[in-house]
């Protein structure tokens, strides 16, 4: 998998989601729904950038590709659940959001440990 390309595609989709909210959804959503959408988009951007970094580190063979998969799944679960709730889907989807957040934390810690292990032997 080319995780740099996947990260870039995620960035493009994050921009589109932000623009969609600003230009299409804002007049239709409550303040709470808009806050969910904005939080989803903010974390989408952070982790799409994270995927770009992960993709570069993968090219250098410094980390496991599983880190990218964990981060991507975090994006889908965290951002996806917030977007769906913002669009009026059931609030129980909010129970999925912390699973995505936990995957983000796991991916970042795993990334830090992997890079630290590799660079400490250099």
N, CA, C and O atoms as CSV, one atom per row, in Angstrom:
chain,resi,resn,atom,element,x,y,z
A,1,UNK,N,N,0.837,-1.181,0.000
A,1,UNK,CA,C,0.000,0.000,0.000
A,1,UNK,C,C,0.881,1.244,0.000
A,1,UNK,O,O,1.936,1.271,0.635
A,2,UNK,N,N,0.450,2.244,-0.698
A,2,UNK,CA,C,1.177,3.510,-0.702
A,2,UNK,C,C,0.491,4.456,0.285
A,2,UNK,O,O,-0.458,5.159,-0.064
A,3,UNK,N,N,0.988,4.458,1.518
A,3,UNK,CA,C,0.340,5.223,2.580
A,3,UNK,C,C,0.520,6.723,2.425
A,3,UNK,O,O,-0.252,7.493,2.995
A,4,UNK,N,N,1.509,7.150,1.674
A,4,UNK,CA,C,1.627,8.589,1.401
A,4,UNK,C,C,0.446,9.026,0.529
A,4,UNK,O,O,-0.171,10.060,0.784
A,5,UNK,N,N,0.143,8.241,-0.486
A,5,UNK,CA,C,-1.010,8.549,-1.341
A,5,UNK,C,C,-2.316,8.461,-0.563
A,5,UNK,O,O,-3.198,9.304,-0.725
A,6,UNK,N,N,-2.437,7.451,0.272
A,6,UNK,CA,C,-3.653,7.304,1.072
A,6,UNK,C,C,-3.797,8.487,2.026
A,6,UNK,O,O,-4.898,9.006,2.211
A,7,UNK,N,N,-2.699,8.911,2.626
A,7,UNK,CA,C,-2.733,10.090,3.496
A,7,UNK,C,C,-3.156,11.336,2.733
A,7,UNK,O,O,-3.943,12.140,3.232
A,8,UNK,N,N,-2.630,11.494,1.520
A,8,UNK,CA,C,-2.988,12.657,0.699
A,8,UNK,C,C,-4.467,12.625,0.313
A,8,UNK,O,O,-5.134,13.660,0.308
A,9,UNK,N,N,-4.971,11.446,-0.008
A,9,UNK,CA,C,-6.397,11.319,-0.329
A,9,UNK,C,C,-7.237,11.658,0.898
A,9,UNK,O,O,-8.256,12.339,0.789
A,10,UNK,N,N,-6.809,11.182,2.060
A,10,UNK,CA,C,-7.506,11.534,3.302
A,10,UNK,C,C,-7.511,13.046,3.506
A,10,UNK,O,O,-8.526,13.610,3.915
A,11,UNK,N,N,-6.394,13.706,3.226
A,11,UNK,CA,C,-6.332,15.168,3.359
A,11,UNK,C,C,-7.351,15.831,2.435
A,11,UNK,O,O,-8.060,16.750,2.844
A,12,UNK,N,N,-7.422,15.362,1.190
A,12,UNK,CA,C,-8.370,15.936,0.232
A,12,UNK,C,C,-9.810,15.748,0.705
A,12,UNK,O,O,-10.627,16.663,0.603
A,13,UNK,N,N,-10.115,14.565,1.221
A,13,UNK,CA,C,-11.469,14.303,1.714
A,13,UNK,C,C,-11.763,15.171,2.940
A,13,UNK,O,O,-12.881,15.662,3.096
A,14,UNK,N,N,-10.769,15.362,3.807
A,14,UNK,CA,C,-10.956,16.223,4.984
A,14,UNK,C,C,-11.265,17.658,4.564
A,14,UNK,O,O,-12.133,18.306,5.150
A,15,UNK,N,N,-10.561,18.152,3.556
A,15,UNK,CA,C,-10.835,19.502,3.042
A,15,UNK,C,C,-12.263,19.562,2.496
A,15,UNK,O,O,-12.999,20.510,2.770
A,16,UNK,N,N,-12.643,18.556,1.730
A,16,UNK,CA,C,-13.994,18.530,1.164
A,16,UNK,C,C,-15.052,18.494,2.270
A,16,UNK,O,O,-16.079,19.165,2.168
A,17,UNK,N,N,-14.805,17.719,3.316
A,17,UNK,CA,C,-15.761,17.653,4.436
A,17,UNK,C,C,-15.864,18.992,5.158
A,17,UNK,O,O,-16.954,19.410,5.548
A,18,UNK,N,N,-14.739,19.657,5.331
A,18,UNK,CA,C,-14.763,20.978,5.956
A,18,UNK,C,C,-15.523,21.986,5.113
A,18,UNK,O,O,-16.311,22.775,5.634
A,19,UNK,N,N,-15.285,21.956,3.809
A,19,UNK,CA,C,-15.981,22.876,2.906
A,19,UNK,C,C,-17.478,22.569,2.850
A,19,UNK,O,O,-18.307,23.478,2.819
A,20,UNK,N,N,-17.808,21.292,2.837
A,20,UNK,CA,C,-19.211,20.879,2.809
A,20,UNK,C,C,-19.948,21.407,4.034
A,20,UNK,O,O,-21.079,21.881,3.933
A,21,UNK,N,N,-19.302,21.321,5.183
A,21,UNK,CA,C,-19.928,21.828,6.410
A,21,UNK,C,C,-20.102,23.337,6.352
A,21,UNK,O,O,-21.165,23.861,6.686
A,22,UNK,N,N,-19.061,24.028,5.928
A,22,UNK,CA,C,-19.097,25.498,5.915
A,22,UNK,C,C,-20.104,26.045,4.909
A,22,UNK,O,O,-20.753,27.060,5.163
A,23,UNK,N,N,-20.232,25.375,3.774
A,23,UNK,CA,C,-21.061,25.929,2.701
A,23,UNK,C,C,-22.410,25.242,2.525
A,23,UNK,O,O,-23.334,25.831,1.964
A,24,UNK,N,N,-22.534,24.008,2.997
A,24,UNK,CA,C,-23.783,23.298,2.775
A,24,UNK,C,C,-24.534,22.903,4.028
A,24,UNK,O,O,-25.765,22.919,4.053
A,25,UNK,N,N,-23.798,22.550,5.064
A,25,UNK,CA,C,-24.458,22.035,6.260
A,25,UNK,C,C,-24.759,23.086,7.315
A,25,UNK,O,O,-25.724,22.950,8.067
A,26,UNK,N,N,-23.955,24.120,7.379
A,26,UNK,CA,C,-24.066,25.096,8.469
A,26,UNK,C,C,-25.496,25.591,8.692
A,26,UNK,O,O,-25.946,25.640,9.836
A,27,UNK,N,N,-26.223,25.959,7.633
A,27,UNK,CA,C,-27.586,26.442,7.880
A,27,UNK,C,C,-28.569,25.338,8.293
A,27,UNK,O,O,-29.675,25.634,8.746
A,28,UNK,N,N,-28.175,24.083,8.141
A,28,UNK,CA,C,-29.093,22.972,8.394
A,28,UNK,C,C,-28.846,22.249,9.716
A,28,UNK,O,O,-29.698,21.487,10.172
A,29,UNK,N,N,-27.688,22.481,10.333
A,29,UNK,CA,C,-27.325,21.743,11.541
A,29,UNK,C,C,-27.474,22.598,12.789
A,29,UNK,O,O,-27.313,23.818,12.751
A,30,UNK,N,N,-27.784,21.936,13.891
A,30,UNK,CA,C,-27.800,22.630,15.184
A,30,UNK,C,C,-26.353,22.944,15.580
A,30,UNK,O,O,-25.410,22.448,14.963
A,31,UNK,N,N,-26.194,23.756,16.596
A,31,UNK,CA,C,-24.846,24.082,17.078
A,31,UNK,C,C,-24.124,22.821,17.542
A,31,UNK,O,O,-22.927,22.669,17.299
A,32,UNK,N,N,-24.842,21.916,18.207
A,32,UNK,CA,C,-24.231,20.671,18.679
A,32,UNK,C,C,-23.793,19.799,17.509
A,32,UNK,O,O,-22.689,19.254,17.518
A,33,UNK,N,N,-24.657,19.664,16.499
A,33,UNK,CA,C,-24.310,18.871,15.322
A,33,UNK,C,C,-23.112,19.475,14.592
A,33,UNK,O,O,-22.227,18.749,14.138
A,34,UNK,N,N,-23.086,20.786,14.481
A,34,UNK,CA,C,-21.967,21.458,13.820
A,34,UNK,C,C,-20.676,21.233,14.606
A,34,UNK,O,O,-19.616,21.047,14.007
A,35,UNK,N,N,-20.749,21.246,15.920
A,35,UNK,CA,C,-19.563,20.994,16.748
A,35,UNK,C,C,-19.048,19.576,16.524
A,35,UNK,O,O,-17.838,19.361,16.460
A,36,UNK,N,N,-19.958,18.603,16.405
A,36,UNK,CA,C,-19.525,17.229,16.121
A,36,UNK,C,C,-18.809,17.169,14.775
A,36,UNK,O,O,-17.755,16.546,14.648
A,37,UNK,N,N,-19.392,17.823,13.778
A,37,UNK,CA,C,-18.787,17.810,12.445
A,37,UNK,C,C,-17.400,18.459,12.490
A,37,UNK,O,O,-16.442,17.927,11.929
A,38,UNK,N,N,-17.302,19.597,13.154
A,38,UNK,CA,C,-16.018,20.304,13.221
A,38,UNK,C,C,-14.962,19.487,13.959
A,38,UNK,O,O,-13.802,19.458,13.548
A,39,UNK,N,N,-15.353,18.827,15.038
A,39,UNK,CA,C,-14.407,17.974,15.761
A,39,UNK,C,C,-13.950,16.825,14.871
A,39,UNK,O,O,-12.761,16.510,14.817
A,40,UNK,N,N,-14.887,16.205,14.179
A,40,UNK,CA,C,-14.533,15.128,13.256
A,40,UNK,C,C,-13.557,15.590,12.193
A,40,UNK,O,O,-12.586,14.897,11.891
A,41,UNK,N,N,-13.811,16.754,11.628
A,41,UNK,CA,C,-12.940,17.284,10.577
A,41,UNK,C,C,-11.564,17.635,11.123
A,41,UNK,O,O,-10.552,17.374,10.473
A,42,UNK,N,N,-11.521,18.220,12.302
A,42,UNK,CA,C,-10.242,18.585,12.917
A,42,UNK,C,C,-9.370,17.338,13.121
A,42,UNK,O,O,-8.195,17.335,12.754
A,43,UNK,N,N,-9.939,16.299,13.697
A,43,UNK,CA,C,-9.173,15.075,13.925
A,43,UNK,C,C,-8.878,14.347,12.620
A,43,UNK,O,O,-7.863,13.660,12.516
A,44,UNK,N,N,-9.737,14.484,11.635
A,44,UNK,CA,C,-9.491,13.932,10.303
A,44,UNK,C,C,-8.199,14.534,9.748
A,44,UNK,O,O,-7.326,13.811,9.269
A,45,UNK,N,N,-8.085,15.855,9.814
A,45,UNK,CA,C,-6.876,16.527,9.331
A,45,UNK,C,C,-5.632,16.048,10.071
A,45,UNK,O,O,-4.629,15.702,9.447
A,46,UNK,N,N,-5.698,16.029,11.406
A,46,UNK,CA,C,-4.526,15.621,12.186
A,46,UNK,C,C,-4.030,14.239,11.770
A,46,UNK,O,O,-2.831,14.015,11.603
A,47,UNK,N,N,-4.965,13.334,11.609
A,47,UNK,CA,C,-4.562,11.953,11.370
A,47,UNK,C,C,-4.297,11.665,9.894
A,47,UNK,O,O,-3.581,10.717,9.572
A,48,UNK,N,N,-4.858,12.459,9.004
A,48,UNK,CA,C,-4.447,12.364,7.603
A,48,UNK,C,C,-2.991,12.811,7.473
A,48,UNK,O,O,-2.213,12.199,6.741
A,49,UNK,N,N,-2.627,13.876,8.185
A,49,UNK,CA,C,-1.215,14.289,8.222
A,49,UNK,C,C,-0.362,13.198,8.858
A,49,UNK,O,O,0.754,12.925,8.415
A,50,UNK,N,N,-0.904,12.581,9.901
A,50,UNK,CA,C,-0.204,11.461,10.530
A,50,UNK,C,C,0.064,10.344,9.543
A,50,UNK,O,O,1.141,9.748,9.555
A,51,UNK,N,N,-0.910,10.052,8.685
A,51,UNK,CA,C,-0.705,9.011,7.678
A,51,UNK,C,C,0.387,9.392,6.681
A,51,UNK,O,O,1.121,8.525,6.208
A,52,UNK,N,N,0.499,10.671,6.362
A,52,UNK,CA,C,1.598,11.103,5.491
A,52,UNK,C,C,2.942,10.821,6.160
A,52,UNK,O,O,3.868,10.326,5.518
A,53,UNK,N,N,3.044,11.134,7.444
A,53,UNK,CA,C,4.278,10.875,8.197
A,53,UNK,C,C,4.552,9.378,8.263
A,53,UNK,O,O,5.675,8.931,8.029
A,54,UNK,N,N,3.523,8.613,8.583
A,54,UNK,CA,C,3.667,7.161,8.661
A,54,UNK,C,C,4.124,6.603,7.310
A,54,UNK,O,O,4.991,5.731,7.254
A,55,UNK,N,N,3.539,7.108,6.234
A,55,UNK,CA,C,3.943,6.658,4.902
A,55,UNK,C,C,5.411,6.917,4.622
A,55,UNK,O,O,6.090,6.078,4.032
A,56,UNK,N,N,5.904,8.075,5.041
A,56,UNK,CA,C,7.329,8.387,4.846
A,56,UNK,C,C,8.213,7.462,5.680
A,56,UNK,O,O,9.239,6.978,5.203
A,57,UNK,N,N,7.811,7.220,6.916
A,57,UNK,CA,C,8.593,6.336,7.782
A,57,UNK,C,C,8.554,4.892,7.286
A,57,UNK,O,O,9.523,4.152,7.457
A,58,UNK,N,N,7.452,4.490,6.679
A,58,UNK,CA,C,7.375,3.156,6.083
A,58,UNK,C,C,8.356,3.020,4.925
A,58,UNK,O,O,8.979,1.972,4.755
A,59,UNK,N,N,8.493,4.066,4.138
A,59,UNK,CA,C,9.457,4.031,3.026
A,59,UNK,C,C,10.884,3.851,3.523
A,59,UNK,O,O,11.732,3.306,2.816
A,60,UNK,N,N,11.144,4.311,4.741
A,60,UNK,CA,C,12.471,4.164,5.346
A,60,UNK,C,C,12.579,2.867,6.154
A,60,UNK,O,O,13.607,2.605,6.779
A,61,UNK,N,N,11.529,2.071,6.137
A,61,UNK,CA,C,11.470,0.797,6.872
A,61,UNK,C,C,11.713,0.968,8.363
A,61,UNK,O,O,12.358,0.130,8.993
A,62,UNK,N,N,11.195,2.055,8.928
A,62,UNK,CA,C,11.389,2.326,10.350
A,62,UNK,C,C,10.245,1.804,11.216
A,62,UNK,O,O,10.404,1.667,12.429
A,63,UNK,N,N,9.100,1.512,10.611
A,63,UNK,CA,C,7.917,1.142,11.391
A,63,UNK,C,C,7.137,0.039,10.684
A,63,UNK,O,O,7.398,-0.292,9.528
A,64,UNK,N,N,6.178,-0.515,11.409
A,64,UNK,CA,C,5.289,-1.540,10.865
A,64,UNK,C,C,4.140,-0.890,10.093
A,64,UNK,O,O,3.612,0.138,10.517
A,65,UNK,N,N,3.752,-1.483,8.963
A,65,UNK,CA,C,2.607,-0.941,8.231
A,65,UNK,C,C,1.294,-1.055,9.009
A,65,UNK,O,O,0.318,-0.381,8.681
A,66,UNK,N,N,1.268,-1.891,10.019
A,66,UNK,CA,C,0.055,-2.025,10.827
A,66,UNK,C,C,-0.295,-0.706,11.506
A,66,UNK,O,O,-1.468,-0.436,11.763
A,67,UNK,N,N,0.705,0.112,11.797
A,67,UNK,CA,C,0.448,1.424,12.404
A,67,UNK,C,C,-0.456,2.251,11.489
A,67,UNK,O,O,-1.375,2.922,11.958
A,68,UNK,N,N,-0.191,2.200,10.194
A,68,UNK,CA,C,-1.018,2.954,9.239
A,68,UNK,C,C,-2.455,2.442,9.248
A,68,UNK,O,O,-3.400,3.230,9.226
A,69,UNK,N,N,-2.614,1.131,9.280
A,69,UNK,CA,C,-3.958,0.553,9.307
A,69,UNK,C,C,-4.709,0.952,10.568
A,69,UNK,O,O,-5.901,1.257,10.515
A,70,UNK,N,N,-4.011,0.950,11.708
A,70,UNK,CA,C,-4.648,1.335,12.972
A,70,UNK,C,C,-5.091,2.796,12.907
A,70,UNK,O,O,-6.193,3.136,13.337
A,71,UNK,N,N,-4.221,3.659,12.365
A,71,UNK,CA,C,-4.563,5.076,12.265
A,71,UNK,C,C,-5.736,5.286,11.301
A,71,UNK,O,O,-6.635,6.078,11.582
A,72,UNK,N,N,-5.728,4.582,10.176
A,72,UNK,CA,C,-6.819,4.725,9.206
A,72,UNK,C,C,-8.137,4.240,9.795
A,72,UNK,O,O,-9.174,4.872,9.598
A,73,UNK,N,N,-8.104,3.129,10.513
A,73,UNK,CA,C,-9.325,2.640,11.152
A,73,UNK,C,C,-9.812,3.637,12.201
A,73,UNK,O,O,-11.016,3.833,12.368
A,74,UNK,N,N,-8.879,4.259,12.900
A,74,UNK,CA,C,-9.251,5.308,13.854
A,74,UNK,C,C,-9.973,6.453,13.169
A,74,UNK,O,O,-10.959,6.972,13.692
A,75,UNK,N,N,-9.483,6.850,11.998
A,75,UNK,CA,C,-10.139,7.923,11.232
A,75,UNK,C,C,-11.571,7.525,10.891
A,75,UNK,O,O,-12.505,8.300,11.091
A,76,UNK,N,N,-11.730,6.321,10.378
A,76,UNK,CA,C,-13.061,5.865,9.966
A,76,UNK,C,C,-14.020,5.838,11.157
A,76,UNK,O,O,-15.147,6.322,11.061
A,77,UNK,N,N,-13.571,5.272,12.278
A,77,UNK,CA,C,-14.465,5.131,13.430
A,77,UNK,C,C,-14.717,6.452,14.144
A,77,UNK,O,O,-15.862,6.782,14.451
A,78,UNK,N,N,-13.661,7.208,14.410
A,78,UNK,CA,C,-13.814,8.460,15.148
A,78,UNK,C,C,-14.565,9.486,14.307
A,78,UNK,O,O,-15.627,9.970,14.697
A,79,UNK,N,N,-14.005,9.805,13.162
A,79,UNK,CA,C,-14.598,10.826,12.300
A,79,UNK,C,C,-15.944,10.372,11.754
A,79,UNK,O,O,-16.913,11.132,11.742
A,80,UNK,N,N,-15.990,9.127,11.305
A,80,UNK,CA,C,-17.231,8.612,10.731
A,80,UNK,C,C,-18.397,8.661,11.698
A,80,UNK,O,O,-19.502,9.052,11.326
A,81,UNK,N,N,-18.153,8.261,12.949
A,81,UNK,CA,C,-19.244,8.274,13.929
A,81,UNK,C,C,-19.714,9.699,14.215
A,81,UNK,O,O,-20.913,9.940,14.354
A,82,UNK,N,N,-18.777,10.642,14.302
A,82,UNK,CA,C,-19.170,12.040,14.528
A,82,UNK,C,C,-19.945,12.599,13.338
A,82,UNK,O,O,-20.946,13.292,13.518
A,83,UNK,N,N,-19.485,12.301,12.128
A,83,UNK,CA,C,-20.199,12.774,10.942
A,83,UNK,C,C,-21.616,12.201,10.886
A,83,UNK,O,O,-22.572,12.922,10.598
A,84,UNK,N,N,-21.744,10.912,11.162
A,84,UNK,CA,C,-23.068,10.293,11.106
A,84,UNK,C,C,-24.009,10.893,12.145
A,84,UNK,O,O,-25.178,11.148,11.854
A,85,UNK,N,N,-23.505,11.117,13.354
A,85,UNK,CA,C,-24.353,11.756,14.376
A,85,UNK,C,C,-24.732,13.171,13.960
A,85,UNK,O,O,-25.870,13.596,14.160
A,86,UNK,N,N,-23.788,13.896,13.386
A,86,UNK,CA,C,-24.078,15.263,12.938
A,86,UNK,C,C,-25.165,15.272,11.872
A,86,UNK,O,O,-25.947,16.218,11.778
A,87,UNK,N,N,-25.208,14.218,11.077
A,87,UNK,CA,C,-26.211,14.137,10.011
A,87,UNK,C,C,-27.540,13.559,10.491
A,87,UNK,O,O,-28.436,13.295,9.689
A,88,UNK,N,N,-27.662,13.363,11.810
A,88,UNK,CA,C,-28.940,12.949,12.365
A,88,UNK,C,C,-29.092,11.474,12.664
A,88,UNK,O,O,-30.175,11.027,13.041
A,89,UNK,N,N,-28.032,10.715,12.504
A,89,UNK,CA,C,-28.103,9.294,12.835
A,89,UNK,C,C,-28.173,9.141,14.354
A,89,UNK,O,O,-27.916,10.098,15.084
A,90,UNK,N,N,-28.520,7.945,14.833
A,90,UNK,CA,C,-28.724,7.755,16.278
A,90,UNK,C,C,-27.499,8.114,17.125
A,90,UNK,O,O,-26.355,7.914,16.718
A,91,UNK,N,N,-27.777,8.641,18.298
A,91,UNK,CA,C,-26.704,9.088,19.195
A,91,UNK,C,C,-25.889,7.933,19.761
A,91,UNK,O,O,-24.786,8.157,20.259
A,92,UNK,N,N,-26.401,6.698,19.699
A,92,UNK,CA,C,-25.619,5.573,20.199
A,92,UNK,C,C,-24.331,5.405,19.400
A,92,UNK,O,O,-23.397,4.746,19.858
A,93,UNK,N,N,-24.277,5.995,18.216
A,93,UNK,CA,C,-23.039,5.954,17.434
A,93,UNK,C,C,-21.898,6.648,18.169
A,93,UNK,O,O,-20.724,6.398,17.896
A,94,UNK,N,N,-22.260,7.524,19.105
A,94,UNK,CA,C,-21.241,8.180,19.917
A,94,UNK,C,C,-20.413,7.197,20.725
A,94,UNK,O,O,-19.306,7.528,21.151
A,95,UNK,N,N,-20.933,5.989,20.945
A,95,UNK,CA,C,-20.170,4.958,21.653
A,95,UNK,C,C,-18.998,4.458,20.812
A,95,UNK,O,O,-18.045,3.896,21.352
A,96,UNK,N,N,-19.060,4.655,19.509
A,96,UNK,CA,C,-17.983,4.220,18.611
A,96,UNK,C,C,-16.840,5.235,18.607
A,96,UNK,O,O,-15.683,4.871,18.393
A,97,UNK,N,N,-17.161,6.487,18.840
A,97,UNK,CA,C,-16.160,7.558,18.765
A,97,UNK,C,C,-14.938,7.285,19.639
A,97,UNK,O,O,-13.818,7.433,19.150
A,98,UNK,N,N,-15.094,6.892,20.911
A,98,UNK,CA,C,-13.905,6.653,21.734
A,98,UNK,C,C,-13.063,5.460,21.272
A,98,UNK,O,O,-11.865,5.396,21.549
A,99,UNK,N,N,-13.694,4.519,20.569
A,99,UNK,CA,C,-12.912,3.404,20.021
A,99,UNK,C,C,-11.937,3.953,18.983
A,99,UNK,O,O,-10.761,3.591,18.967
A,100,UNK,N,N,-12.442,4.833,18.118
A,100,UNK,CA,C,-11.566,5.480,17.137
A,100,UNK,C,C,-10.483,6.298,17.812
A,100,UNK,O,O,-9.327,6.267,17.392
A,101,UNK,N,N,-10.849,7.033,18.860
A,101,UNK,CA,C,-9.866,7.828,19.598
A,101,UNK,C,C,-8.799,6.962,20.236
A,101,UNK,O,O,-7.623,7.324,20.247
A,102,UNK,N,N,-9.205,5.819,20.766
A,102,UNK,CA,C,-8.242,4.885,21.356
A,102,UNK,C,C,-7.288,4.356,20.288
A,102,UNK,O,O,-6.094,4.196,20.545
A,103,UNK,N,N,-7.804,4.089,19.108
A,103,UNK,CA,C,-6.936,3.649,18.009
A,103,UNK,C,C,-5.935,4.737,17.635
A,103,UNK,O,O,-4.782,4.432,17.329
A,104,UNK,N,N,-6.355,5.996,17.653
A,104,UNK,CA,C,-5.412,7.099,17.409
A,104,UNK,C,C,-4.281,7.059,18.431
A,104,UNK,O,O,-3.106,7.135,18.072
A,105,UNK,N,N,-4.641,6.939,19.696
A,105,UNK,CA,C,-3.635,6.925,20.762
A,105,UNK,C,C,-2.686,5.743,20.587
A,105,UNK,O,O,-1.471,5.895,20.706
A,106,UNK,N,N,-3.243,4.567,20.304
A,106,UNK,CA,C,-2.410,3.380,20.091
A,106,UNK,C,C,-1.448,3.604,18.933
A,106,UNK,O,O,-0.261,3.297,19.042
A,107,UNK,N,N,-1.951,4.137,17.827
A,107,UNK,CA,C,-1.099,4.360,16.650
A,107,UNK,C,C,0.043,5.322,16.963
A,107,UNK,O,O,1.185,5.063,16.582
A,108,UNK,N,N,-0.246,6.427,17.650
A,108,UNK,CA,C,0.802,7.410,17.951
A,108,UNK,C,C,1.834,6.847,18.929
A,108,UNK,O,O,3.032,7.071,18.760
A,109,UNK,N,N,1.378,6.119,19.947
A,109,UNK,CA,C,2.334,5.538,20.900
A,109,UNK,C,C,3.174,4.468,20.220
A,109,UNK,O,O,4.385,4.401,20.431
A,110,UNK,N,N,2.545,3.635,19.410
A,110,UNK,CA,C,3.261,2.601,18.674
A,110,UNK,C,C,4.291,3.237,17.737
A,110,UNK,O,O,5.415,2.750,17.616
A,111,UNK,N,N,3.903,4.313,17.084
A,111,UNK,CA,C,4.825,5.043,16.216
A,111,UNK,C,C,6.024,5.559,17.013
A,111,UNK,O,O,7.170,5.393,16.596
A,112,UNK,N,N,5.757,6.177,18.146
A,112,UNK,CA,C,6.839,6.725,18.975
A,112,UNK,C,C,7.797,5.628,19.433
A,112,UNK,O,O,9.014,5.793,19.363
A,113,UNK,N,N,7.252,4.519,19.898
A,113,UNK,CA,C,8.096,3.415,20.370
A,113,UNK,C,C,8.901,2.830,19.223
A,113,UNK,O,O,10.091,2.556,19.378
A,114,UNK,N,N,8.263,2.637,18.070
A,114,UNK,CA,C,8.953,2.060,16.908
A,114,UNK,C,C,10.119,2.923,16.457
A,114,UNK,O,O,11.212,2.417,16.204
A,115,UNK,N,N,9.888,4.217,16.356
A,115,UNK,CA,C,10.951,5.124,15.916
A,115,UNK,C,C,12.052,5.192,16.973
A,115,UNK,O,O,13.235,5.203,16.634
A,116,UNK,N,N,11.671,5.239,18.253
A,116,UNK,CA,C,12.670,5.292,19.331
A,116,UNK,C,C,13.544,4.044,19.328
A,116,UNK,O,O,14.759,4.141,19.499
A,117,UNK,N,N,12.944,2.883,19.137
A,117,UNK,CA,C,13.714,1.635,19.094
A,117,UNK,C,C,14.691,1.644,17.928
A,117,UNK,O,O,15.849,1.248,18.065
A,118,UNK,N,N,14.210,2.097,16.787
A,118,UNK,CA,C,15.063,2.072,15.597
A,118,UNK,C,C,16.198,3.077,15.709
A,118,UNK,O,O,17.339,2.766,15.365
A,119,UNK,N,N,15.900,4.265,16.182
A,119,UNK,CA,C,16.928,5.309,16.229
A,119,UNK,C,C,17.889,5.131,17.393
A,119,UNK,O,O,19.002,5.656,17.350
A,120,UNK,N,N,17.486,4.394,18.446
A,120,UNK,CA,C,18.404,4.190,19.569
A,120,UNK,C,C,19.521,3.226,19.215
A,120,UNK,O,O,20.561,3.212,19.873
A,121,UNK,N,N,19.314,2.413,18.171
A,121,UNK,CA,C,20.357,1.469,17.764
A,121,UNK,C,C,21.290,2.056,16.713
A,121,UNK,O,O,22.237,1.395,16.287
A,122,UNK,N,N,21.031,3.286,16.295
A,122,UNK,CA,C,21.859,3.926,15.262
A,122,UNK,C,C,22.983,4.703,15.898
A,122,UNK,O,O,23.789,5.312,15.194
